[in-house]
Amino acid sequence: MGDILLVYDVTVEDQDFLGKVEKEVRNISVGRLQEVKRVPFVFGTEAIRVAIIVPDKTDGVSDNVEDYLNGIEGVSSINNLATTLI
């Protein structure tokens, strides 16, 4: 059994929420947090890039990650950038 690396960009409704959302992203309990960093987005704004390692054979784990990220107050959208076996 291997692991899967999931990489998302999380955008916020208002840049004032960026710090709060980043803190909540770091509290994720699904999988193992690999990296959280701010990245340039559009028109001088930033998004939060999050990389999470999850078990390969666990059903619905990527849905659980996405549900958690979408459920954070202040999140506008999430975009899956990569899903790969590691």
GROMACS elastic network, one bead per residue, 0.5 to 0.9 nm:
[ bonds ]
;  ai    aj funct       b0    kb
    1    55     6  0.76519   500
    1    56     6  0.63883   500
    1    57     6  0.67916   500
    2    54     6  0.89313   500
    2    55     6  0.64650   500
    2    56     6  0.53655   500
    2    57     6  0.78025   500
    2    85     6  0.70039   500
    2    86     6  0.66611   500
    3    53     6  0.64162   500
    3    54     6  0.56076   500
    3    57     6  0.81594   500
    3    84     6  0.85137   500
    3    85     6  0.58679   500
    3    86     6  0.55285   500
    4    52     6  0.81576   500
    4    53     6  0.55682   500
    4    54     6  0.52973   500
    4    55     6  0.61239   500
    4    56     6  0.55104   500
    4    83     6  0.67123   500
    4    84     6  0.54912   500
    4    86     6  0.57268   500
    5    34     6  0.85881   500
    5    51     6  0.67071   500
    5    52     6  0.57254   500
    5    54     6  0.65519   500
    5    55     6  0.89582   500
    5    82     6  0.74809   500
    5    83     6  0.56821   500
    5    84     6  0.53600   500
    5    85     6  0.62586   500
    5    86     6  0.65309   500
    6    50     6  0.80900   500
    6    51     6  0.55988   500
    6    52     6  0.52324   500
    6    53     6  0.63161   500
    6    54     6  0.76466   500
    6    62     6  0.77077   500
    6    65     6  0.88795   500
    6    80     6  0.74259   500
    6    81     6  0.78061   500
    6    82     6  0.57700   500
    6    84     6  0.68706   500
    7    49     6  0.70760   500
    7    50     6  0.56664   500
    7    52     6  0.65073   500
    7    53     6  0.89092   500
    7    79     6  0.84724   500
    7    80     6  0.59720   500
    7    81     6  0.54019   500
    7    82     6  0.50418   500
    7    83     6  0.65679   500
    7    84     6  0.89800   500
    8    48     6  0.80623   500
    8    49     6  0.56552   500
    8    50     6  0.53484   500
    8    51     6  0.65597   500
    8    52     6  0.86525   500
    8    66     6  0.89194   500
    8    78     6  0.63762   500
    8    79     6  0.53401   500
    8    81     6  0.53636   500
    8    82     6  0.71859   500
    9    39     6  0.84850   500
    9    47     6  0.62228   500
    9    48     6  0.55495   500
    9    50     6  0.64360   500
    9    77     6  0.83034   500
    9    78     6  0.56224   500
    9    79     6  0.51553   500
    9    80     6  0.66317   500
    9    81     6  0.69518   500
   10    21     6  0.88069   500
   10    47     6  0.56079   500
   10    49     6  0.62441   500
   10    50     6  0.75914   500
   10    69     6  0.76545   500
   10    70     6  0.86329   500
   10    75     6  0.69002   500
   10    76     6  0.76027   500
   10    77     6  0.60027   500
   10    79     6  0.65522   500
   10    80     6  0.89296   500
   11    14     6  0.87277   500
   11    15     6  0.88708   500
   11    18     6  0.84094   500
   11    41     6  0.82553   500
   11    46     6  0.75803   500
   11    48     6  0.65338   500
   11    49     6  0.89325   500
   11    74     6  0.87223   500
   11    75     6  0.59744   500
   11    76     6  0.54404   500
   11    77     6  0.53554   500
   11    78     6  0.62324   500
   11    79     6  0.83345   500
   12    15     6  0.63918   500
   12    16     6  0.86067   500
   12    17     6  0.65510   500
   12    18     6  0.64604   500
   12    21     6  0.76209   500
   12    46     6  0.85722   500
   12    47     6  0.70146   500
   12    48     6  0.84967   500
   12    73     6  0.89688   500
   12    74     6  0.56087   500
   12    77     6  0.69483   500
   12    78     6  0.89726   500
   13    16     6  0.85633   500
   13    17     6  0.73021   500
   13    18     6  0.88204   500
   13    74     6  0.55219   500
   13    75     6  0.58725   500
   13    77     6  0.83295   500
   14    17     6  0.56160   500
   14    18     6  0.73549   500
   14    74     6  0.72265   500
   14    75     6  0.86122   500
   14    76     6  0.83940   500
   15    18     6  0.52233   500
   15    19     6  0.84126   500
   15    45     6  0.69905   500
   15    46     6  0.74297   500
   15    47     6  0.87562   500
   16    19     6  0.73173   500
   16    20     6  0.82807   500
   17    20     6  0.53592   500
   17    21     6  0.59902   500
   17    22     6  0.84680   500
   17    73     6  0.85998   500
   17    74     6  0.60001   500
   17    75     6  0.82290   500
   18    21     6  0.52632   500
   18    22     6  0.60286   500
   18    23     6  0.86285   500
   18    38     6  0.89012   500
   18    46     6  0.80085   500
   18    47     6  0.77610   500
   18    48     6  0.78310   500
   18    74     6  0.81850   500
   18    75     6  0.88513   500
   19    22     6  0.50963   500
   19    23     6  0.62236   500
   19    24     6  0.87542   500
   20    23     6  0.52014   500
   20    24     6  0.64021   500
   20    25     6  0.87424   500
   20    73     6  0.87037   500
   20    74     6  0.82747   500
   21    24     6  0.50746   500
   21    25     6  0.61173   500
   21    26     6  0.86749   500
   21    48     6  0.84210   500
   21    72     6  0.67627   500
   21    73     6  0.72403   500
   21    74     6  0.66872   500
   21    75     6  0.70353   500
   22    25     6  0.50429   500
   22    26     6  0.63615   500
   22    27     6  0.89241   500
   22    36     6  0.77317   500
   22    37     6  0.83302   500
   22    38     6  0.85025   500
   22    48     6  0.67526   500
   23    26     6  0.52420   500
   23    27     6  0.67299   500
   24    27     6  0.51166   500
   24    28     6  0.70621   500
   24    69     6  0.86140   500
   24    72     6  0.69263   500
   24    73     6  0.89013   500
   25    28     6  0.56491   500
   25    36     6  0.78870   500
   25    48     6  0.87413   500
   25    50     6  0.77678   500
   25    68     6  0.84990   500
   25    69     6  0.68816   500
   25    72     6  0.78998   500
   26    29     6  0.87400   500
   26    33     6  0.73859   500
   26    35     6  0.89376   500
   26    36     6  0.72256   500
   26    50     6  0.87477   500
   27    33     6  0.89520   500
   28    31     6  0.78792   500
   28    32     6  0.84059   500
   28    33     6  0.75531   500
   28    65     6  0.80232   500
   28    68     6  0.73557   500
   28    69     6  0.82956   500
   29    32     6  0.76270   500
   29    33     6  0.85085   500
   29    65     6  0.88393   500
   30    33     6  0.83519   500
   30    52     6  0.83164   500
   30    53     6  0.88164   500
   30    54     6  0.73997   500
   30    61     6  0.75176   500
   30    62     6  0.89661   500
   30    64     6  0.71617   500
   30    65     6  0.62674   500
   30    68     6  0.84874   500
   31    52     6  0.62831   500
   31    53     6  0.55312   500
   31    55     6  0.72281   500
   31    61     6  0.81766   500
   31    65     6  0.82063   500
   32    51     6  0.87360   500
   32    52     6  0.55834   500
   32    53     6  0.50627   500
   32    54     6  0.64415   500
   33    36     6  0.77369   500
   33    50     6  0.77811   500
   33    51     6  0.63268   500
   33    53     6  0.63876   500
   33    54     6  0.89015   500
   34    50     6  0.76018   500
   34    51     6  0.52060   500
   34    52     6  0.52033   500
   34    53     6  0.64818   500
   35    49     6  0.77438   500
   35    50     6  0.56396   500
   35    51     6  0.50580   500
   35    52     6  0.71248   500
   36    48     6  0.68127   500
   36    49     6  0.56610   500
   36    51     6  0.65462   500
   36    52     6  0.89400   500
   37    47     6  0.84463   500
   37    48     6  0.56869   500
   37    49     6  0.53338   500
   37    50     6  0.66926   500
   38    46     6  0.61867   500
   38    47     6  0.56838   500
   38    49     6  0.60257   500
   38    50     6  0.88149   500
   39    45     6  0.86474   500
   39    46     6  0.54279   500
   39    47     6  0.53891   500
   39    48     6  0.60845   500
   39    49     6  0.65010   500
   40    43     6  0.87458   500
   40    44     6  0.68987   500
   40    45     6  0.61447   500
   40    47     6  0.62926   500
   40    48     6  0.87406   500
   41    44     6  0.68158   500
   41    45     6  0.53334   500
   41    47     6  0.55968   500
   41    48     6  0.89997   500
   42    45     6  0.54156   500
   42    46     6  0.72041   500
   42    47     6  0.88116   500
   43    46     6  0.88486   500
   52    65     6  0.85493   500
   53    86     6  0.86653   500
   54    57     6  0.89674   500
   54    58     6  0.80883   500
   54    61     6  0.71248   500
   54    62     6  0.79704   500
   55    58     6  0.58569   500
   55    61     6  0.79322   500
   56    59     6  0.83974   500
   56    61     6  0.86972   500
   56    85     6  0.76425   500
   57    61     6  0.89047   500
   58    61     6  0.59093   500
   58    62     6  0.89599   500
   59    62     6  0.81999   500
   59    63     6  0.88106   500
   60    63     6  0.51206   500
   60    64     6  0.62482   500
   60    65     6  0.88223   500
   61    65     6  0.63428   500
   61    66     6  0.87150   500
   62    65     6  0.50483   500
   62    66     6  0.62089   500
   62    67     6  0.85080   500
   63    66     6  0.50911   500
   63    67     6  0.59618   500
   63    68     6  0.85083   500
   64    67     6  0.50623   500
   64    68     6  0.61434   500
   64    69     6  0.86680   500
   65    68     6  0.51934   500
   65    69     6  0.62635   500
   65    70     6  0.86180   500
   66    69     6  0.51255   500
   66    70     6  0.59723   500
   66    71     6  0.83385   500
   66    78     6  0.76985   500
   66    80     6  0.89331   500
   67    70     6  0.52036   500
   67    71     6  0.59555   500
   67    72     6  0.88835   500
   68    71     6  0.51073   500
   68    72     6  0.66727   500
   69    72     6  0.56112   500
   69    75     6  0.75522   500
   69    77     6  0.86619   500
   69    78     6  0.72881   500
   70    73     6  0.80936   500
   70    75     6  0.63024   500
   70    76     6  0.78555   500
   70    77     6  0.68119   500
   70    78     6  0.68783   500
   71    74     6  0.87693   500
   71    75     6  0.75259   500
   72    75     6  0.58135   500
   73    76     6  0.87647   500
   75    78     6  0.77478   500
   80    83     6  0.75398   500
